[in-house]
């Protein structure tokens, strides 16, 4: 998941709002709240382009697992290649953010996307022609390292076109819901294509969507945030690490949960003789998150986002514990749906704290830091879970995301509320 990557945030001038009343949700006003931002000129089209461009985030890592496990019959090898893809993406996400902030989306996104497309084709070729694993790993690393940071770019556009903090909060909540839509749609599509049609088909569709969506987004110059080229006398605003670092640790823990749960669920479905249903199972998990994210964007919280991060990541890890003893597809779907309810609110709160503190000139980079941390977590999560699956079975592997949730909660409790970022 880039949950997407799943990320994903609320931003306001007061980063830690503390209304004194109860949590308030006005169902009748939800649609009008979201409609108010989508009618801003150019907003609906760049949000839609971003949705299409981000489909690889929810499809490619799972597509790699399905492709390689089908070719080699080893989830450990599949997890290793997926980890190379995700680690490279994490390692270069901050670089992507800096380049976009400095040179603009129009110049950076197409170049990165074209390199990504070529590398993804090379990855498929290496697996299909039985090349040495080193070749596959290099292709996966190049693909992951060149994947454009679309989620950060879309949120930067919202920050540029909206000057009302209330609407900005709604816009970022909308993007969180869109991210969850990706993880409802993406795993189901890639699994169906890979298991019913051909193992390569899912990756091919993901690559085509990424290419078309990214080029469409980059072409929309009217809503593009201005570049901030560095000059000799320019003073680079500092990154508020007191806020960003703890949230990065939280996102790394979330990444472990996502990577481990994704691979383990595929293995669980295969153990049940229904591998084709692994995508829908993961889609149910994301569906719970989507519903929670939609509600989270339309209510007034009594608690501040720092508290929601602490309890959210702990609850997400705790919901993995029952999965260690589940032996039914229907029960698995039920518990994944319940667990998914904690995903979007936790991600929204984590990025709210970060985005409220990061200067505008480094906003894309700041968002990329959290995406980087999440990618760093996804890679070992997938790898460790793959090893556990190979040696102890799929049920035991659900302990990996459970432990990660506990670690993330500890990191969240060590964090501090942010100081508002400069205008």
Secondary structure, DSSP 8 states (H G I E B T S, - for coil): ----S-------SSTT---SS--EE-HHHHHHHHHHHHTSTTHHHHHHHHHHHTHHHHHHHHHHHHHHHHHHS-HHHHHHHHHHHHHHHHHHHHHHHHHHHHH-HHHHHHHHHHHHHHHHHHHHHHHHTT--HHHHHHHHHHHHHH---HHHHHHHHHHHH---HHHHHHHHHHHHHHHHHHHHHHHHHHHHIIIII-TTHHHHHHHHHHHHHHHHHHT--TT--------TT-------HHHHHHHHHHHHHHHHHHHHHHHHHHHHHHHTT-GGGHHHHHHHHHHHHHHHHHHHTTEE-SS-HHHHHHHHHHHHHHTTGGGGT---HHHHHHHHHHHHTTHHHHHHHHHHHHHHHS-GGGHHHHHHHHHHHHHHHHHHHHHHHHHHHHHH-HHHHHHHHHHHHHHHHHHHHH---------
